[in-house]
Amino acid sequence: MYKQILVPVDLNDKGFSDKAVAQAVWLAQQSNAEIHLLNVLPGIHMSMVATYFPKDAANDMKKDVKNQLKTFADTHIADKAIYKTHVAEGKPYATILDFAEKLGADLIVMPSHKRSRMDKVVLGSVASKVVQNSPINVMVIKPQG
């Protein structure tokens, strides 16, 4: 059914990205798919932003995020499925869509952030933009309760 499943992971949103990964693992097990975990960093190499950081700060940040993502993957996937971790830079929704295309992904499984009471029926802005612009299927995992 699926061969390449992309799962955008927000490492700052503890206890929620794991629900999207659990769903992706189940789907991967059913179809022998490979899971790709992706964390998107803001455009820290943009000239305006880069001037505020020491020279190696961007590379150090990227290494740190790669380690955090690997730890997250080891905790939530381990031996349950084949997976790879990726860290990219840019505007989150555009980077997710670009990465899905480069991978040849046939499904994106992503969480929709918890919203305030007023916004509970609305998807998070990144999830909404991915759903609206993706040429492939997107499964959005909503928070429970």
ABEGO torsion letter per residue (X at the ends): XBABBBBBBBAABBGAAAAAAAAAAAAAAAAGBBBBBBBBBBBAABAAAAAABBAAAAAAAAAAAAAAAAAAAAAAAEAABBBBBBBBBEBAAAAAAAAAAAAGBABBBBBBBBBBAAAAABBBAAAAAAAAABABBBBBBBBBX
